Amino acid sequence: MKVGLYLFENDCRLSDNPALTTLASQVDTLICIYLPTVNLWTARKAQCSPSFTVECYRNQTLNALHQSLASQQQKLYLLRDTAQLKALTEIIHTQQVTHIGRAVHPGFDEQKLWLKLQDNFPHIQYISAYSNTLFEPDSLPISVSELPPSFTPFRKTVEEIEPKLPIATPQLPPRPNRVSDLAEFKANSSYSIKVAAGEAQAQQQLQQYFQTDAALTYKETRNALFGEHFSTRFSPILAYGAISPRQIKQALTQFEQQRGANESTYWIWFELLWREYFHWYALKHQHTLFSFSGVKAKTPKTSFYPERFLKWCQGRTPNALVNAIMHELTKTGWISNRARQIAASYFVNELQLDWRYGAAFFEQHLIDYDVAANWGNWQYIAGVGADPRGGRHFNITKQQALFDPDGEYIKLWQGEATPQLDSQDHVGWPLEDN
Ligand SMILES: Cc1cc2nc3c(=O)[nH]c(=O)nc-3n(C[C@H](O)[C@H](O)[C@H](O)COP(=O)(O)OP(=O)(O)OC[C@H]3O[C@@H](n4cnc5c(N)ncnc54)[C@H](O)[C@@H]3O)c2cc1C
């Protein structure tokens, strides 16, 4: 009897999921488990746990996955213990697991867990696949270790390569008879936000986006701070893997065939390549994605200012635009790319804080949190990553004149400036008020 265990992480879908498809074809019974992302740096150093909005969005995504599985008489289970290796070990023993599958994850801790499983249970067959990237290492002319230090040479190397076509939803084997010791996922119906979540809604969002003309003007609108369809908003469904980047590329190509390709449609591809770059970057740089000097032997100039950090988190800095951005982030779990750049640049340059705490705060609050894109972009802005210019310092006054000239965004998110940056008040550490 071959017993399969599938570990869903950032691939919460059944279609275009090569590891799941391969595992399903090789086993007699199948157990599906969701493994939450763990970033030990964030958990230990910044003492962050996901915000309520992030919990809601995850709950919606898992509920959708649970329902997709139910349509095939399957169920989604959770680990009983937060110590993932211990909990998995127990399941492997009690269920007599013979095969384990998962999508390749760019996160260092997630990779460590996978390697540890292989060390501890060498008799098990392991099946993994690149489900959340456009390409696989075999289809690239360079290896992960040869990834260029900046985006442009990477883009030039890969942009003409066609990703594989997405694959169909597999027929899943049944659950084993004895699963009473597993913790079944139970949706909490009071946890809900109005953002497309899960595979069916992701496909709907994809279709709806390409039914509009938005893709034809994406390049001109993508830097906006707010409004409808100024960017694709695919990031939350991509982050949880409710959709694959290959499915998006396929829809984009179809759109270009029907409506015509232009610089804007190319730019959506360009941004998907940025995402791709950071995924390979995280795989290459491993734990240095989280280190203070990043991938450069350069130590940023920062000091320890708990009060500044608290004010940035709460949107109470002397800058109204930054405050509005932080309010939108903490209330909705999503902000535009330009807003992320402004908030991060202000954090690093004006507040002179350690970039990793900013990245950890984003991790805690973004519904589209993606380990590679988040920490890679923060490194870029802090000048310890992939930026060939050595970091970005946005002139916030100019940004405001360009992207919020009438102060509409600031008004919408109540971004009043507070005059003083540093007071004499004592702010304890770690912060308790977040
Ligand atoms: C400091 C900082 C932190 C960030 N953290 C995250 C994160 O945790 N998760 C995340 O998905 N993106 C992150 N980004 C990248 C980018 O801001 C978001 O992907 C984008 O704003 C999401 O909105 P969208 O889907 O409408 O993007 P669109 O503009 O429509 O782009 C389409 C897709 O391309 C990808 N993409 C676009 N820009 C980038 C980029 N700069 N880097 C990597 N991928 C990109 C995303 O998958 C996005 O969904 C971060 C950027 C910065 C500056």
The ligand as an SDF file (V2000), in Angstrom:
LIG
                    3D

 53 58  0  0  0  0  0  0  0  0999 V2000
    9.4110   46.8530   -0.0500 C   0  0  0  0  0  0  0  0  0  0  0  0
    8.6170   45.9690   -0.9820 C   0  0  0  0  0  0  0  0  0  0  0  0
    8.0480   44.7950   -0.4930 C   0  0  0  0  0  0  0  0  0  0  0  0
    7.3290   43.9490   -1.3570 C   0  0  0  0  0  0  0  0  0  0  0  0
    6.7650   42.7990   -0.8470 N   0  0  0  0  0  0  0  0  0  0  0  0
    6.0970   41.9490   -1.6870 C   0  0  0  0  0  0  0  0  0  0  0  0
    5.5140   40.7590   -1.2000 C   0  0  0  0  0  0  0  0  0  0  0  0
    5.6240   40.3830   -0.0250 O   0  0  0  0  0  0  0  0  0  0  0  0
    4.7880   39.9960   -2.0780 N   0  0  0  0  0  0  0  0  0  0  0  0
    4.6620   40.3260   -3.4020 C   0  0  0  0  0  0  0  0  0  0  0  0
    4.0240   39.5960   -4.1610 O   0  0  0  0  0  0  0  0  0  0  0  0
    5.2530   41.4310   -3.8860 N   0  0  0  0  0  0  0  0  0  0  0  0
    5.9350   42.2700   -3.0780 C   0  0  0  0  0  0  0  0  0  0  0  0
    6.4850   43.4190   -3.5890 N   0  0  0  0  0  0  0  0  0  0  0  0
    6.4710   43.6440   -5.0510 C   0  0  0  0  0  0  0  0  0  0  0  0
    5.2710   44.4630   -5.5880 C   0  0  0  0  0  0  0  0  0  0  0  0
    5.1570   45.6380   -4.8660 O   0  0  0  0  0  0  0  0  0  0  0  0
    3.9580   43.6780   -5.5550 C   0  0  0  0  0  0  0  0  0  0  0  0
    4.1260   42.4110   -6.1580 O   0  0  0  0  0  0  0  0  0  0  0  0
    2.8700   44.4090   -6.3320 C   0  0  0  0  0  0  0  0  0  0  0  0
    2.7110   45.7130   -5.8510 O   0  0  0  0  0  0  0  0  0  0  0  0
    1.5680   43.6310   -6.2020 C   0  0  0  0  0  0  0  0  0  0  0  0
    0.5220   44.2840   -6.8550 O   0  0  0  0  0  0  0  0  0  0  0  0
   -0.0140   43.7470   -8.2300 P   0  0  0  0  0  0  0  0  0  0  0  0
   -0.2860   42.2960   -8.1670 O   0  0  0  0  0  0  0  0  0  0  0  0
   -1.1200   44.6290   -8.6430 O   0  0  0  0  0  0  0  0  0  0  0  0
    1.2640   43.9730   -9.1520 O   0  0  0  0  0  0  0  0  0  0  0  0
    1.3840   44.2430  -10.6940 P   0  0  0  0  0  0  0  0  0  0  0  0
    2.0330   45.5520  -10.8780 O   0  0  0  0  0  0  0  0  0  0  0  0
    0.1370   44.0210  -11.4010 O   0  0  0  0  0  0  0  0  0  0  0  0
    2.4570   43.1280  -11.1680 O   0  0  0  0  0  0  0  0  0  0  0  0
    2.0590   41.8240  -11.5680 C   0  0  0  0  0  0  0  0  0  0  0  0
    2.7940   40.8160  -10.7210 C   0  0  0  0  0  0  0  0  0  0  0  0
    4.1980   40.9330  -10.9400 O   0  0  0  0  0  0  0  0  0  0  0  0
    4.8910   40.6760   -9.7290 C   0  0  0  0  0  0  0  0  0  0  0  0
    5.6540   41.8610   -9.3210 N   0  0  0  0  0  0  0  0  0  0  0  0
    5.3870   43.1460   -9.6210 C   0  0  0  0  0  0  0  0  0  0  0  0
    6.3330   43.9500   -9.1010 N   0  0  0  0  0  0  0  0  0  0  0  0
    7.2040   43.1400   -8.4690 C   0  0  0  0  0  0  0  0  0  0  0  0
    8.4080   43.3770   -7.7440 C   0  0  0  0  0  0  0  0  0  0  0  0
    8.9200   44.6070   -7.5640 N   0  0  0  0  0  0  0  0  0  0  0  0
    9.0220   42.3220   -7.1910 N   0  0  0  0  0  0  0  0  0  0  0  0
    8.5460   41.0780   -7.3410 C   0  0  0  0  0  0  0  0  0  0  0  0
    7.4290   40.7990   -8.0270 N   0  0  0  0  0  0  0  0  0  0  0  0
    6.7750   41.8130   -8.5930 C   0  0  0  0  0  0  0  0  0  0  0  0
    3.8460   40.3360   -8.6800 C   0  0  0  0  0  0  0  0  0  0  0  0
    3.7080   38.9410   -8.6030 O   0  0  0  0  0  0  0  0  0  0  0  0
    2.6000   40.9900   -9.2390 C   0  0  0  0  0  0  0  0  0  0  0  0
    1.3960   40.3790   -8.7940 O   0  0  0  0  0  0  0  0  0  0  0  0
    7.2010   44.2890   -2.7360 C   0  0  0  0  0  0  0  0  0  0  0  0
    7.7710   45.4730   -3.2010 C   0  0  0  0  0  0  0  0  0  0  0  0
    8.4640   46.3060   -2.3400 C   0  0  0  0  0  0  0  0  0  0  0  0
    9.0640   47.5750   -2.8830 C   0  0  0  0  0  0  0  0  0  0  0  0
  1  2  1  0
  2  3  1  0
  2 52  2  0
  3  4  2  0
  4  5  1  0
  4 50  1  0
  5  6  2  0
  6  7  1  0
  6 13  1  0
  7  8  2  0
  7  9  1  0
  9 10  1  0
 10 11  2  0
 10 12  1  0
 12 13  2  0
 13 14  1  0
 14 15  1  0
 14 50  1  0
 15 16  1  0
 16 17  1  0
 16 18  1  0
 18 19  1  0
 18 20  1  0
 20 21  1  0
 20 22  1  0
 22 23  1  0
 23 24  1  0
 24 25  2  0
 24 26  1  0
 24 27  1  0
 27 28  1  0
 28 29  2  0
 28 30  1  0
 28 31  1  0
 31 32  1  0
 32 33  1  0
 33 34  1  0
 33 48  1  0
 34 35  1  0
 35 36  1  0
 35 46  1  0
 36 37  1  0
 36 45  1  0
 37 38  2  0
 38 39  1  0
 39 40  1  0
 39 45  2  0
 40 41  1  0
 40 42  2  0
 42 43  1  0
 43 44  2  0
 44 45  1  0
 46 47  1  0
 46 48  1  0
 48 49  1  0
 50 51  2  0
 51 52  1  0
 52 53  1  0
M  END
$$$$
